Amino acid sequence: MARVLLFGRLADQAGWRERNVEAADLAGLRGVLTADDAALGEALAGPGVQIAVDKVLVRGEAVLAVHTEVAFLPPMSGG
């Protein structure tokens, strides 16, 4: 079971910041989250959203182990 963390506007939109989700890979995880909340699924697939698996940014697919931490990070802006 993966520990899913949402930050910034993603957490605000979902109404939660942390949840445990059963999924074997990122595609499956996105599928579960989208099935629960289609608007959140769209936001997670949006431009600039980054994913960190066990605190390492990943692009593309990743396999999730039993205690994997997956964080969805909204686009950042500097100033």
C-alpha positions as CSV (number, residue, x, y, z in Angstrom):
1,M,0.0,0.0,0.0
2,A,1.4,3.4,-1.1
3,R,1.3,6.4,1.1
4,V,0.1,9.2,-1.2
5,L,0.8,12.9,-0.4
6,L,-0.8,15.9,-2.1
7,F,0.6,19.4,-1.8
8,G,-0.7,22.9,-2.5
9,R,-3.7,23.3,-4.7
10,L,-3.9,19.5,-5.3
11,A,-4.6,18.9,-1.7
12,D,-7.0,21.8,-1.6
13,Q,-8.9,20.4,-4.5
14,A,-9.0,16.8,-3.2
15,G,-9.9,17.9,0.4
16,W,-7.2,15.6,1.8
17,R,-3.4,15.7,2.1
18,E,-2.5,12.1,2.9
19,R,-4.0,8.8,2.1
20,N,-3.0,5.1,1.8
21,V,-3.8,3.6,-1.6
22,E,-3.4,0.0,-2.9
23,A,-1.6,0.1,-6.3
24,A,1.2,-1.7,-8.0
25,D,2.5,1.2,-10.1
26,L,1.9,4.9,-10.8
27,A,-0.5,4.1,-13.6
28,G,-2.6,2.0,-11.2
29,L,-2.4,4.7,-8.5
30,R,-3.6,7.4,-10.9
31,G,-6.4,5.1,-12.0
32,V,-7.6,4.6,-8.4
33,L,-7.4,8.3,-7.6
34,T,-9.2,9.2,-10.8
35,A,-11.9,6.7,-10.1
36,D,-12.5,8.3,-6.7
37,D,-12.4,11.9,-8.0
38,A,-12.3,12.6,-11.8
39,A,-11.4,16.3,-11.3
40,L,-8.4,15.3,-9.1
41,G,-7.3,12.9,-11.8
42,E,-7.4,15.7,-14.4
43,A,-5.4,17.9,-12.0
44,L,-2.8,15.3,-11.4
45,A,-2.3,14.8,-15.1
46,G,-2.1,18.5,-15.7
47,P,1.0,20.4,-17.0
48,G,3.7,21.1,-14.5
49,V,2.6,18.5,-11.9
50,Q,5.6,16.5,-10.7
51,I,5.7,13.2,-8.9
52,A,8.2,12.1,-6.3
53,V,8.5,8.4,-5.3
54,D,10.3,8.0,-2.0
55,K,11.5,11.6,-2.3
56,V,13.0,11.2,-5.8
57,L,11.4,13.0,-8.7
58,V,10.4,10.5,-11.4
59,R,9.2,10.9,-15.0
60,G,7.1,8.2,-16.6
61,E,6.2,5.0,-14.8
62,A,7.4,3.5,-11.5
63,V,6.7,0.3,-9.6
64,L,5.4,0.9,-6.1
65,A,6.6,-1.3,-3.2
66,V,4.6,-2.0,0.0
67,H,5.6,1.2,1.9
68,T,6.3,3.5,-1.0
69,E,5.7,7.2,-0.5
70,V,4.3,9.0,-3.6
71,A,4.0,12.8,-3.5
72,F,2.2,14.8,-6.2
73,L,3.7,18.3,-6.4
74,P,1.8,21.2,-8.1
75,P,3.6,23.5,-10.5
76,M,5.9,25.8,-8.7
77,S,6.3,29.5,-9.3
78,G,9.2,31.6,-8.2
79,G,9.5,35.1,-7.2
